[in-house]
Amino acid sequence: MSRNRVIPGFGLSLGYATLYTSLIVFIPLAALAASGISLGAERFWAVVSHPQAVASYKLSFGASLVAALINLVFGLLVAWVLVRYTFPGKRIADALVDLPFALPTAVAGIALTALYGRNGWFGQYLEGWWGFKVAYAPAGIVVALTFIGLPFVVRTVQPVLEGLERELEEAAASLGANRWQTFRRVLLPALVPALLTGFALSFARAVGEYGSVVFISGNMPYRTEITPLLIYSKLEQYDYAGASALGVTMLVFSFILLLAINALQYWNLRRQGGG
């Protein structure tokens, strides 16, 4: 006997889903690839392998990786505090985690520049006392990317933490495990898939970020120029094919890295299932 379905049958649902994703995702990406390939192989390679472009790749992906790793650690800590502890203002703190989602990225960039600039609240001490420059330096890019990526880790890990049974921790403690052993052997394996997902989302968001970075980076070629800014510069010069070539390169790199992260997550799930 066939089961009743709320949504229409597989064929119709698949057709609408395919049409929607094609219009929103696949066709624009295909147009981007076609525009970049129109340069020809030699010209395409010359654009994407230019030293200025290579420097922007290193900065974009390097800063995104560092920011995602920072969020991996402190996002877990924030999620742990929000789930496991009760304190005054907890709901306000929980709501503030989502602020980078709602705040325009340009506003975030201006605020961070005001904080970490030479005369900013934090920058005047970091640069004046310790000589550590944040604004208009690669460190500022990491700060901006960390800011916009934190909610992805927190909101991915938080529901998993809420669903973990306290009895598992109590059982581990009754068997003689200390807090670190309980976290490493009981809690962490259950959190790894969510952590990897949050890391991947944070990294992907950081790679394509523009608004919050453009103000605090200083946009100096070969030093603090990210690839999205270089793409924008080419668009201002009406070099649409060159901008598309850089976009295709970023797309390929991002896809490979996300595929590797998903493969690692799949391997971890298989390992846990086999164990």
BADRENDREN-621034 format. One record per residue: x, y, z of N, C-alpha, C in turn; chain. Coordinates in Angstrom, 3 decimals, decimal comma, padded with zeros to 6 digits. Layout:
<atoms>
<<X Y Z> <X Y Z> <X Y Z> 'A'>,
...
</atoms>
This chain:
<atoms>
<<000,848 -001,184 000,000> <000,000 000,000 000,000> <000,888 001,240 000,000> 'A'>,
<<000,598 002,187 -000,875> <001,426 003,385 -000,982> <001,197 004,293 000,222> 'A'>,
<<002,247 004,948 000,604> <002,165 005,864 001,736> <001,685 007,231 001,264> 'A'>,
<<000,892 007,896 002,121> <000,438 009,246 001,797> <001,574 010,225 002,023> 'A'>,
<<001,664 011,198 001,166> <002,722 012,189 001,262> <002,120 013,577 001,318> 'A'>,
<<002,679 014,425 002,159> <002,206 015,803 002,251> <002,587 016,576 000,990> 'A'>,
<<003,841 016,408 000,552> <004,325 017,060 -000,659> <004,011 016,147 -001,842> 'A'>,
<<003,721 016,728 -003,028> <003,415 015,890 -004,201> <004,522 014,890 -004,501> 'A'>,
<<004,217 013,944 -005,401> <005,087 012,816 -005,681> <006,513 013,168 -006,035> 'A'>,
<<007,365 012,155 -006,074> <008,790 012,327 -006,263> <009,106 013,059 -007,556> 'A'>,
<<008,447 012,675 -008,648> <008,749 013,275 -009,944> <008,505 014,772 -009,963> 'A'>,
<<007,349 015,189 -009,477> <007,011 016,611 -009,483> <007,904 017,394 -008,518> 'A'>,
<<008,125 016,849 -007,329> <008,982 017,528 -006,346> <010,408 017,664 -006,874> 'A'>,
<<010,920 016,583 -007,485> <012,268 016,622 -008,044> <012,361 017,645 -009,167> 'A'>,
<<011,323 017,733 -009,987> <011,334 018,695 -011,090> <011,402 020,130 -010,593> 'A'>,
<<010,570 020,461 -009,609> <010,592 021,818 -009,056> <011,924 022,106 -008,357> 'A'>,
<<012,430 021,128 -007,610> <013,700 021,326 -006,908> <014,846 021,548 -007,896> 'A'>,
<<014,850 020,754 -008,974> <015,895 020,896 -009,989> <015,805 022,247 -010,694> 'A'>,
<<014,566 022,666 -011,022> <014,381 023,959 -011,676> <014,856 025,097 -010,781> 'A'>,
<<014,494 025,032 -009,517> <014,867 026,102 -008,589> <016,387 026,181 -008,414> 'A'>,
<<017,018 025,045 -008,135> <018,472 025,053 -007,931> <019,214 025,425 -009,214> 'A'>,
<<018,646 025,078 -010,360> <019,282 025,452 -011,627> <019,253 026,962 -011,828> 'A'>,
<<018,106 027,580 -011,543> <017,984 029,022 -011,733> <018,826 029,799 -010,733> 'A'>,
<<018,907 029,295 -009,501> <019,578 030,041 -008,439> <021,067 029,728 -008,361> 'A'>,
<<021,457 028,465 -008,646> <022,834 028,036 -008,413> <023,543 027,619 -009,696> 'A'>,
<<023,034 026,587 -010,358> <023,782 025,953 -011,440> <023,970 026,851 -012,657> 'A'>,
<<022,928 027,506 -013,106> <023,036 028,346 -014,293> <023,955 029,550 -014,049> 'A'>,
<<023,836 030,275 -012,904> <024,810 031,363 -012,660> <026,246 030,869 -012,605> 'A'>,
<<026,487 029,705 -011,977> <027,846 029,174 -011,926> <028,335 028,784 -013,315> 'A'>,
<<027,442 028,227 -014,122> <027,819 027,872 -015,495> <028,149 029,121 -016,305> 'A'>,
<<027,382 030,194 -016,093> <027,664 031,453 -016,788> <029,013 032,026 -016,349> 'A'>,
<<029,313 031,909 -015,063> <030,610 032,368 -014,562> <031,746 031,596 -015,222> 'A'>,
<<031,608 030,271 -015,274> <032,649 029,438 -015,887> <032,796 029,748 -017,372> 'A'>,
<<031,672 029,942 -018,059> <031,730 030,229 -019,492> <032,422 031,555 -019,759> 'A'>,
<<032,143 032,547 -018,921> <032,781 033,856 -019,103> <034,286 033,765 -018,876> 'A'>,
<<034,700 032,998 -017,874> <036,135 032,860 -017,616> <036,842 032,076 -018,697> 'A'>,
<<036,220 031,009 -019,165> <036,842 030,165 -020,189> <036,936 030,892 -021,526> 'A'>,
<<036,078 031,901 -021,724> <036,099 032,631 -022,996> <037,430 033,343 -023,235> 'A'>,
<<038,250 033,495 -022,188> <039,554 034,122 -022,363> <040,504 033,263 -023,187> 'A'>,
<<040,269 031,960 -023,187> <041,228 031,051 -023,800> <042,202 030,552 -022,757> 'A'>,
<<042,784 029,390 -022,995> <043,613 028,740 -021,985> <044,823 029,584 -021,596> 'A'>,
<<045,482 030,162 -022,577> <046,704 030,914 -022,282> <046,404 032,186 -021,496> 'A'>,
<<045,420 032,937 -021,941> <045,058 034,175 -021,252> <044,473 033,882 -019,868> 'A'>,
<<043,679 032,820 -019,768> <043,090 032,425 -018,491> <044,196 032,128 -017,475> 'A'>,
<<045,185 031,346 -017,896> <046,275 030,995 -016,993> <047,093 032,224 -016,604> 'A'>,
<<047,268 033,140 -017,541> <048,030 034,353 -017,245> <047,333 035,193 -016,175> 'A'>,
<<046,005 035,234 -016,225> <045,252 036,027 -015,251> <045,293 035,376 -013,872> 'A'>,
<<044,989 034,071 -013,808> <044,850 033,414 -012,500> <046,195 033,111 -011,851> 'A'>,
<<047,288 033,110 -012,637> <048,605 032,825 -012,062> <049,463 034,078 -011,901> 'A'>,
<<048,864 035,238 -012,125> <049,604 036,488 -011,925> <050,041 036,592 -010,467> 'A'>,
<<051,238 037,102 -010,192> <051,713 037,184 -008,787> <050,749 037,899 -007,856> 'A'>,
<<050,080 038,932 -008,357> <049,123 039,641 -007,503> <047,942 038,750 -007,152> 'A'>,
<<047,486 037,952 -008,135> <046,393 037,028 -007,873> <046,816 035,922 -006,912> 'A'>,
<<048,017 035,387 -007,100> <048,515 034,319 -006,216> <048,634 034,831 -004,784> 'A'>,
<<049,125 036,065 -004,618> <049,223 036,646 -003,275> <047,843 036,795 -002,636> 'A'>,
<<046,858 037,151 -003,442> <045,494 037,294 -002,907> <044,903 035,939 -002,537> 'A'>,
<<045,213 034,876 -003,313> <044,743 033,532 -002,950> <045,297 033,124 -001,588> 'A'>,
<<046,602 033,314 -001,429> <047,250 032,904 -000,177> <046,630 033,630 001,015> 'A'>,
<<046,387 034,933 000,844> <045,819 035,700 001,943> <044,374 035,300 002,207> 'A'>,
<<043,581 035,153 001,161> <042,160 034,829 001,330> <041,974 033,475 001,997> 'A'>,
<<042,628 032,459 001,446> <042,447 031,113 001,990> <043,194 030,939 003,313> 'A'>,
<<044,355 031,555 003,438> <045,102 031,447 004,692> <044,371 032,107 005,846> 'A'>,
<<043,902 033,343 005,637> <043,170 034,040 006,692> <041,854 033,343 007,008> 'A'>,
<<041,193 032,813 005,977> <039,932 032,094 006,203> <040,160 030,831 007,021> 'A'>,
<<041,261 030,134 006,735> <041,572 028,916 007,484> <041,874 029,236 008,941> 'A'>,
<<042,680 030,263 009,180> <043,009 030,656 010,554> <041,748 031,078 011,309> 'A'>,
<<040,898 031,878 010,666> <039,667 032,334 011,309> <038,745 031,162 011,623> 'A'>,
<<038,632 030,208 010,697> <037,769 029,050 010,929> <038,306 028,185 012,066> 'A'>,
<<039,622 028,048 012,179> <040,205 027,275 013,279> <039,965 027,970 014,621> 'A'>,
<<040,088 029,295 014,640> <039,798 030,037 015,868> <038,339 029,840 016,271> 'A'>,
<<037,442 029,936 015,304> <036,021 029,749 015,588> <035,715 028,315 016,011> 'A'>,
<<036,482 027,365 015,506> <036,277 025,974 015,883> <036,469 025,793 017,390> 'A'>,
<<037,498 026,437 017,930> <037,802 026,315 019,362> <036,855 027,166 020,201> 'A'>,
<<036,775 028,454 019,882> <035,994 029,352 020,720> <034,497 029,241 020,445> 'A'>,
<<034,125 028,781 019,245> <032,717 028,514 018,991> <032,209 027,372 019,850> 'A'>,
<<033,034 026,335 020,005> <032,682 025,226 020,902> <032,565 025,718 022,343> 'A'>,
<<033,493 026,587 022,751> <033,462 027,118 024,116> <032,200 027,947 024,354> 'A'>,
<<031,848 028,810 023,398> <030,651 029,638 023,540> <029,405 028,762 023,595> 'A'>,
<<029,323 027,767 022,704> <028,170 026,863 022,703> <028,077 026,100 024,025> 'A'>,
<<029,220 025,682 024,555> <029,236 024,946 025,822> <028,696 025,811 026,964> 'A'>,
<<029,131 027,063 027,023> <028,674 027,969 028,074> <027,172 028,222 027,957> 'A'>,
<<026,691 028,426 026,738> <025,270 028,721 026,542> <024,382 027,527 026,872> 'A'>,
<<024,893 026,315 026,680> <024,093 025,120 026,918> <024,198 024,635 028,359> 'A'>,
<<025,395 024,653 028,910> <025,628 023,983 030,186> <025,521 024,890 031,410> 'A'>,
<<025,453 026,212 031,232> <025,441 027,103 032,391> <024,256 028,052 032,326> 'A'>,
<<023,817 028,461 033,502> <022,773 029,473 033,634> <023,365 030,692 034,319> 'A'>,
<<023,182 031,861 033,728> <023,767 033,083 034,267> <022,908 034,269 033,833> 'A'>,
<<022,984 035,371 034,557> <022,198 036,557 034,185> <022,568 037,050 032,784> 'A'>,
<<021,552 037,370 032,003> <021,792 037,863 030,645> <022,083 036,770 029,641> 'A'>,
<<021,776 035,518 029,984> <022,085 034,410 029,080> <021,337 034,545 027,754> 'A'>,
<<020,071 034,922 027,813> <019,300 035,047 026,578> <019,829 036,171 025,700> 'A'>,
<<020,287 037,236 026,326> <020,865 038,343 025,552> <022,151 037,883 024,877> 'A'>,
<<022,994 037,157 025,632> <024,239 036,650 025,057> <023,962 035,684 023,919> 'A'>,
<<022,935 034,852 024,096> <022,573 033,898 023,053> <022,107 034,623 021,799> 'A'>,
<<021,355 035,704 021,970> <020,872 036,469 020,816> <022,013 037,215 020,132> 'A'>,
<<022,990 037,687 020,905> <024,102 038,439 020,326> <024,981 037,578 019,428> 'A'>,
<<024,956 036,261 019,637> <025,748 035,368 018,789> <025,321 035,505 017,329> 'A'>,
<<024,035 035,769 017,116> <023,512 035,883 015,749> <023,690 037,280 015,157> 'A'>,
<<024,279 038,185 015,904> <024,428 039,556 015,411> <025,188 039,644 014,090> 'A'>,
<<026,282 038,888 013,887> <026,962 038,962 012,582> <026,083 038,556 011,410> 'A'>,
<<025,027 037,764 011,663> <024,101 037,413 010,584> <023,277 038,620 010,153> 'A'>,
<<022,845 039,416 011,135> <021,934 040,531 010,849> <022,667 041,820 010,520> 'A'>,
<<023,868 041,988 011,042> <024,600 043,236 010,860> <025,171 043,325 009,455> 'A'>,
<<024,943 044,424 008,743> <025,581 044,581 007,424> <027,093 044,466 007,543> 'A'>,
<<027,702 043,737 006,627> <029,131 043,476 006,753> <029,959 044,751 006,689> 'A'>,
<<029,496 045,734 005,934> <030,227 047,001 005,870> <030,232 047,692 007,228> 'A'>,
<<029,112 047,615 007,933> <029,029 048,206 009,268> <029,982 047,482 010,213> 'A'>,
<<030,047 046,172 010,093> <030,980 045,397 010,919> <032,418 045,813 010,635> 'A'>,
<<032,746 046,015 009,366> <034,097 046,430 009,011> <034,450 047,791 009,577> 'A'>,
<<033,510 048,717 009,522> <033,753 050,052 010,075> <033,944 049,974 011,590> 'A'>,
<<033,098 049,177 012,256> <033,197 049,055 013,712> <034,527 048,431 014,118> 'A'>,
<<034,944 047,384 013,415> <036,211 046,732 013,747> <037,395 047,654 013,479> 'A'>,
<<037,306 048,436 012,418> <038,384 049,387 012,129> <038,477 050,452 013,217> 'A'>,
<<037,313 050,907 013,706> <037,304 051,894 014,783> <037,891 051,324 016,073> 'A'>,
<<037,713 050,030 016,290> <038,238 049,397 017,499> <039,735 049,126 017,403> 'A'>,
<<040,171 048,631 016,240> <041,551 048,156 016,111> <042,454 049,097 015,328> 'A'>,
<<041,941 050,255 014,927> <042,788 051,238 014,268> <043,837 051,798 015,216> 'A'>,
<<044,743 052,584 014,693> <045,848 053,115 015,502> <045,345 053,911 016,694> 'A'>,
<<044,234 054,620 016,520> <043,665 055,419 017,609> <042,423 054,773 018,201> 'A'>,
<<042,155 053,511 017,870> <040,973 052,821 018,368> <041,098 052,392 019,811> 'A'>,
<<039,984 051,915 020,369> <039,962 051,503 021,768> <040,997 050,428 022,070> 'A'>,
<<041,094 049,443 021,191> <042,055 048,355 021,385> <043,361 048,616 020,631> 'A'>,
<<043,234 049,175 019,448> <044,404 049,347 018,591> <045,475 050,246 019,175> 'A'>,
<<045,055 051,275 019,904> <046,049 052,197 020,455> <046,958 051,511 021,469> 'A'>,
<<046,439 050,496 022,149> <047,262 049,760 023,115> <048,041 048,630 022,434> 'A'>,
<<047,383 047,929 021,511> <048,072 046,838 020,818> <049,260 047,361 020,017> 'A'>,
<<049,026 048,458 019,313> <050,090 049,006 018,465> <051,039 049,913 019,248> 'A'>,
<<050,487 050,674 020,200> <051,317 051,601 020,945> <052,209 050,936 021,973> 'A'>,
<<051,678 049,910 022,662> <052,439 049,260 023,724> <053,264 048,082 023,228> 'A'>,
<<052,643 047,263 022,390> <053,316 046,033 021,955> <053,750 046,053 020,490> 'A'>,
<<053,406 047,095 019,772> <053,809 047,180 018,373> <053,104 046,183 017,470> 'A'>,
<<051,938 045,709 017,904> <051,185 044,723 017,128> <050,091 045,440 016,345> 'A'>,
<<050,243 045,485 015,035> <049,303 046,194 014,184> <048,204 045,252 013,719> 'A'>,
<<046,958 045,665 013,928> <045,808 044,844 013,533> <045,135 045,439 012,297> 'A'>,
<<044,648 046,662 012,415> <044,008 047,306 011,271> <045,026 047,572 010,168> 'A'>,
<<044,596 047,380 008,925> <045,431 047,570 007,741> <046,616 046,589 007,736> 'A'>,
<<046,348 045,397 008,236> <047,345 044,324 008,275> <046,606 042,998 008,153> 'A'>,
<<047,311 041,907 007,819> <046,642 040,601 007,720> <045,901 040,201 008,990> 'A'>,
<<046,403 040,631 010,162> <045,715 040,296 011,408> <044,305 040,864 011,440> 'A'>,
<<044,114 042,037 010,879> <042,789 042,636 010,829> <041,826 041,825 009,985> 'A'>,
<<042,337 041,241 008,905> <041,495 040,388 008,064> <041,037 039,167 008,845> 'A'>,
<<041,944 038,576 009,610> <041,587 037,409 010,427> <040,521 037,790 011,454> 'A'>,
<<040,667 038,964 012,074> <039,686 039,420 013,057> <038,310 039,557 012,412> 'A'>,
<<038,248 040,184 011,238> <036,966 040,371 010,556> <036,344 039,039 010,161> 'A'>,
<<037,141 038,126 009,647> <036,620 036,823 009,224> <036,196 035,977 010,415> 'A'>,
<<036,892 036,127 011,533> <036,481 035,427 012,748> <035,139 035,950 013,238> 'A'>,
<<034,953 037,249 013,164> <033,707 037,869 013,604> <032,510 037,348 012,814> 'A'>,
<<032,636 037,311 011,500> <031,474 036,926 010,688> <031,250 035,407 010,659> 'A'>,
<<032,256 034,618 011,077> <032,120 033,169 011,002> <031,746 032,485 012,294> 'A'>,
<<031,836 033,181 013,432> <031,573 032,553 014,730> <030,185 031,927 014,833> 'A'>,
<<029,107 032,598 014,398> <027,768 032,005 014,581> <027,600 030,649 013,911> 'A'>,
<<028,315 030,384 012,827> <028,151 029,116 012,130> <028,567 027,942 013,017> 'A'>,
<<029,654 028,096 013,750> <030,109 027,020 014,621> <029,196 026,891 015,836> 'A'>,
<<028,864 028,022 016,445> <028,033 027,991 017,653> <026,682 027,363 017,356> 'A'>,
<<026,023 027,804 016,300> <024,676 027,312 016,002> <024,675 025,887 015,463> 'A'>,
<<025,793 025,406 014,987> <025,874 024,019 014,542> <026,129 023,072 015,709> 'A'>,
<<026,953 023,506 016,653> <027,319 022,653 017,784> <026,273 022,699 018,887> 'A'>,
<<025,623 023,830 019,053> <024,704 024,037 020,181> <023,602 022,970 020,267> 'A'>,
<<022,858 022,684 019,192> <021,804 021,659 019,325> <022,337 020,263 019,610> 'A'>,
<<023,538 019,961 019,140> <024,126 018,656 019,433> <024,461 018,540 020,916> 'A'>,
<<025,007 019,618 021,481> <025,294 019,632 022,916> <024,021 019,487 023,736> 'A'>,
<<022,966 020,162 023,298> <021,697 020,076 024,024> <021,122 018,662 023,990> 'A'>,
<<021,423 017,924 022,923> <020,882 016,575 022,798> <021,701 015,488 023,472> 'A'>,
<<022,899 015,824 023,937> <023,730 014,824 024,601> <023,169 014,503 025,982> 'A'>,
<<023,105 013,250 026,308> <022,558 012,819 027,594> <023,600 012,971 028,696> 'A'>,
<<023,196 013,574 029,797> <024,101 013,751 030,929> <024,482 012,408 031,558> 'A'>,
<<023,626 011,399 031,338> <023,910 010,094 031,938> <025,222 009,508 031,428> 'A'>,
<<025,595 009,844 030,183> <026,852 009,343 029,647> <028,041 009,901 030,423> 'A'>,
<<027,969 011,179 030,748> <029,045 011,784 031,534> <029,079 011,210 032,946> 'A'>,
<<027,910 010,993 033,527> <027,855 010,429 034,867> <028,390 009,000 034,886> 'A'>,
<<028,075 008,243 033,836> <028,594 006,874 033,758> <030,103 006,867 033,625> 'A'>,
<<030,643 007,787 032,811> <032,095 007,856 032,659> <032,756 008,246 033,974> 'A'>,
<<032,146 009,181 034,698> <032,707 009,586 035,985> <032,661 008,442 036,988> 'A'>,
<<031,588 007,663 036,959> <031,479 006,535 037,886> <032,507 005,448 037,598> 'A'>,
<<032,993 005,402 036,355> <034,021 004,428 035,991> <035,433 004,951 036,240> 'A'>,
<<035,524 006,147 036,791> <036,833 006,672 037,165> <037,435 007,659 036,195> 'A'>,
<<036,708 008,063 035,166> <037,246 009,004 034,194> <037,232 010,419 034,768> 'A'>,
<<038,304 011,168 034,533> <038,306 012,568 034,950> <037,597 013,412 033,898> 'A'>,
<<037,542 014,735 034,113> <036,785 015,599 033,199> <037,375 015,611 031,794> 'A'>,
<<038,702 015,648 031,690> <039,331 015,674 030,379> <039,086 014,366 029,637> 'A'>,
<<039,185 013,235 030,319> <038,929 011,947 029,685> <037,476 011,830 029,253> 'A'>,
<<036,572 012,341 030,076> <035,152 012,306 029,715> <034,893 013,142 028,472> 'A'>,
<<035,502 014,324 028,406> <035,307 015,173 027,237> <035,923 014,550 025,993> 'A'>,
<<037,146 014,032 026,130> <037,862 013,530 024,955> <037,280 012,228 024,426> 'A'>,
<<036,829 011,348 025,317> <036,406 010,020 024,875> <034,889 009,850 024,765> 'A'>,
<<034,137 010,712 025,440> <032,680 010,564 025,426> <032,010 011,677 024,628> 'A'>,
<<032,362 012,921 024,944> <031,674 014,054 024,322> <032,236 014,416 022,952> 'A'>,
<<033,559 014,479 022,852> <034,173 014,947 021,608> <033,801 014,088 020,396> 'A'>,
<<033,811 012,732 020,495> <033,420 011,947 019,313> <032,013 012,267 018,817> 'A'>,
<<031,101 012,587 019,732> <029,743 012,937 019,311> <029,668 014,331 018,712> 'A'>,
<<030,632 015,194 019,078> <030,616 016,573 018,603> <031,398 016,773 017,309> 'A'>,
<<032,273 015,822 016,966> <033,155 016,001 015,807> <032,384 016,284 014,518> 'A'>,
<<031,323 015,536 014,169> <030,607 015,857 012,916> <030,061 017,284 012,899> 'A'>,
<<029,486 017,726 014,020> <028,959 019,090 014,080> <030,088 020,116 014,009> 'A'>,
<<031,208 019,820 014,652> <032,350 020,740 014,610> <032,892 020,876 013,191> 'A'>,
<<032,986 019,756 012,476> <033,476 019,806 011,102> <032,508 020,571 010,204> 'A'>,
<<031,209 020,376 010,436> <030,224 021,119 009,649> <030,322 022,612 009,918> 'A'>,
<<030,407 022,975 011,201> <030,551 024,386 011,543> <031,834 024,981 010,992> 'A'>,
<<032,917 024,210 011,044> <034,190 024,664 010,484> <034,069 024,908 008,990> 'A'>,
<<033,432 023,972 008,281> <033,275 024,119 006,833> <032,424 025,336 006,490> 'A'>,
<<031,336 025,552 007,222> <030,475 026,705 006,965> <031,202 028,012 007,263> 'A'>,
<<031,930 028,038 008,374> <032,687 029,240 008,731> <033,764 029,534 007,695> 'A'>,
<<034,448 028,500 007,255> <035,497 028,685 006,246> <034,913 029,170 004,922> 'A'>,
<<033,829 028,540 004,486> <033,212 028,928 003,217> <032,703 030,364 003,265> 'A'>,
<<032,148 030,747 004,400> <031,666 032,128 004,540> <032,824 033,113 004,492> 'A'>,
<<033,937 032,752 005,114> <035,083 033,660 005,174> <035,736 033,834 003,808> 'A'>,
<<035,799 032,772 003,023> <036,466 032,847 001,726> <035,802 033,882 000,820> 'A'>,
<<034,494 033,961 000,879> <033,788 034,890 000,003> <033,481 036,236 000,620> 'A'>,
<<033,971 036,492 001,835> <033,645 037,749 002,516> <034,329 038,945 001,848> 'A'>,
<<033,625 040,048 001,814> <034,155 041,264 001,195> <033,914 042,502 002,075> 'A'>,
<<032,661 042,730 002,450> <032,285 043,982 003,092> <033,027 044,280 004,369> 'A'>,
<<033,131 043,297 005,278> <033,770 043,564 006,565> <035,282 043,644 006,448> 'A'>,
<<035,851 043,103 005,366> <037,302 043,063 005,206> <037,826 044,305 004,502> 'A'>,
<<037,038 044,863 003,608> <037,542 045,928 002,744> <037,951 047,164 003,540> 'A'>,
<<037,322 047,397 004,696> <037,660 048,582 005,484> <038,875 048,352 006,369> 'A'>,
<<038,988 047,188 006,955> <040,033 046,958 007,946> <041,330 046,443 007,323> 'A'>,
<<041,281 045,998 006,076> <042,465 045,387 005,472> <043,463 046,412 004,940> 'A'>,
<<042,979 047,557 004,471> <043,857 048,535 003,842> <044,017 048,317 002,349> 'A'>,
<<043,690 047,107 001,847> <043,641 046,816 000,418> <044,951 047,117 -000,308> 'A'>,
<<046,060 046,730 000,300> <047,363 046,950 -000,320> <047,742 045,728 -001,158> 'A'>,
<<047,955 045,877 -002,473> <048,313 044,741 -003,320> <049,534 044,003 -002,789> 'A'>,
<<049,473 042,682 -002,892> <050,531 041,775 -002,455> <050,653 041,680 -000,923> 'A'>,
<<049,923 042,498 -000,187> <050,046 042,468 001,279> <048,704 042,234 001,967> 'A'>,
<<047,724 043,065 001,704> <046,435 042,935 002,391> <045,263 042,952 001,402> 'A'>,
<<045,504 042,521 000,190> <044,450 042,508 -000,832> <043,890 041,097 -000,969> 'A'>,
<<042,620 040,927 -000,635> <041,981 039,623 -000,765> <041,468 039,438 -002,186> 'A'>,
<<041,209 038,200 -002,560> <040,775 037,907 -003,928> <039,439 038,561 -004,278> 'A'>,
<<038,413 038,557 -003,398> <037,179 039,267 -003,758> <037,398 040,731 -004,102> 'A'>,
<<038,339 041,382 -003,412> <038,628 042,783 -003,738> <039,308 042,891 -005,098> 'A'>,
<<040,192 041,955 -005,404> <040,847 041,961 -006,710> <039,823 041,747 -007,827> 'A'>,
<<038,862 040,885 -007,565> <037,785 040,666 -008,539> <036,997 041,964 -008,746> 'A'>,
<<036,690 042,636 -007,646> <035,950 043,890 -007,742> <036,750 044,945 -008,520> 'A'>,
<<038,054 044,961 -008,311> <038,902 045,919 -009,036> <038,847 045,672 -010,538> 'A'>,
<<038,844 044,394 -010,923> <038,761 044,077 -012,349> <037,398 044,450 -012,919> 'A'>,
<<036,356 044,309 -012,114> <035,036 044,715 -012,582> <034,978 046,232 -012,786> 'A'>,
<<035,636 046,976 -011,910> <035,675 048,426 -012,078> <036,418 048,824 -013,349> 'A'>,
<<037,355 047,972 -013,780> <038,101 048,223 -015,011> <037,410 047,606 -016,236> 'A'>,
<<036,189 047,109 -016,041> <035,390 046,473 -017,090> <036,071 045,225 -017,663> 'A'>,
<<036,921 044,611 -016,866> <037,555 043,356 -017,263> <036,711 042,200 -016,719> 'A'>,
<<035,539 041,997 -017,307> <034,604 041,004 -016,796> <035,142 039,587 -016,952> 'A'>,
<<035,818 039,330 -018,054> <036,364 037,985 -018,268> <037,459 037,678 -017,239> 'A'>,
<<038,313 038,666 -016,963> <039,352 038,460 -015,959> <038,772 038,240 -014,579> 'A'>,
<<037,744 039,013 -014,223> <037,080 038,818 -012,934> <036,439 037,437 -012,862> 'A'>,
<<035,857 036,997 -013,971> <035,243 035,668 -014,002> <036,286 034,571 -013,852> 'A'>,
<<037,457 034,779 -014,452> <038,527 033,783 -014,323> <038,957 033,630 -012,870> 'A'>,
<<039,112 034,740 -012,178> <039,455 034,682 -010,758> <038,332 034,036 -009,953> 'A'>,
<<037,089 034,343 -010,315> <035,955 033,734 -009,634> <035,914 032,233 -009,825> 'A'>,
<<036,210 031,777 -011,034> <036,239 030,337 -011,303> <037,335 029,664 -010,475> 'A'>,
<<038,491 030,301 -010,380> <039,587 029,746 -009,584> <039,194 029,626 -008,122> 'A'>,
<<038,578 030,670 -007,576> <038,113 030,618 -006,191> <037,075 029,527 -006,003> 'A'>,
<<036,205 029,382 -006,988> <035,163 028,363 -006,916> <035,765 026,963 -006,887> 'A'>,
<<036,746 026,723 -007,725> <037,381 025,401 -007,780> <038,113 025,091 -006,479> 'A'>,
<<038,901 026,052 -006,001> <039,618 025,853 -004,743> <038,664 025,592 -003,584> 'A'>,
<<037,599 026,386 -003,506> <036,635 026,234 -002,417> <035,941 024,890 -002,492> 'A'>,
<<035,591 024,470 -003,707> <034,916 023,178 -003,873> <035,821 022,029 -003,435> 'A'>,
<<037,089 022,103 -003,804> <038,026 021,035 -003,422> <038,180 020,974 -001,904> 'A'>,
<<038,331 022,124 -001,269> <038,506 022,148 000,184> <037,253 021,671 000,901> 'A'>,
<<036,084 022,112 000,463> <034,848 021,663 001,093> <034,608 020,182 000,849> 'A'>,
<<034,988 019,694 -000,330> <034,862 018,261 -000,609> <035,754 017,459 000,333> 'A'>,
<<036,963 017,968 000,586> <037,870 017,278 001,500> <037,307 017,269 002,922> 'A'>,
<<036,723 018,388 003,348> <036,138 018,450 004,686> <034,952 017,498 004,811> 'A'>,
<<034,099 017,464 003,781> <032,957 016,545 003,802> <033,402 015,094 003,783> 'A'>,
<<034,470 014,806 003,043> <034,997 013,441 003,024> <035,522 013,052 004,400> 'A'>,
<<036,185 014,003 005,073> <036,664 013,741 006,425> <035,506 013,506 007,381> 'A'>,
<<034,453 014,286 007,235> <033,281 014,101 008,081> <032,626 012,736 007,817> 'A'>,
<<032,530 012,353 006,556> <031,946 011,050 006,203> <032,791 009,908 006,765> 'A'>,
<<034,122 010,055 006,659> <035,010 009,028 007,199> <034,853 008,905 008,708> 'A'>,
<<034,684 010,040 009,381> <034,504 010,004 010,822> <033,213 009,315 011,219> 'A'>,
<<032,128 009,571 010,468> <030,867 008,918 010,745> <030,951 007,416 010,501> 'A'>,
<<031,638 007,035 009,429> <031,816 005,602 009,153> <032,641 004,930 010,259> 'A'>,
<<033,669 005,640 010,719> <034,525 005,084 011,767> <033,744 004,896 013,069> 'A'>,
<<032,902 005,895 013,396> <032,103 005,776 014,598> <031,071 004,668 014,468> 'A'>,
<<030,499 004,557 013,259> <029,523 003,488 013,036> <030,156 002,106 013,117> 'A'>,
<<031,389 001,995 012,603> <032,078 000,709 012,657> <032,538 000,362 014,037> 'A'>,
<<032,823 001,461 014,866> <033,268 001,213 016,215> <032,147 000,827 017,126> 'A'>,
</atoms>
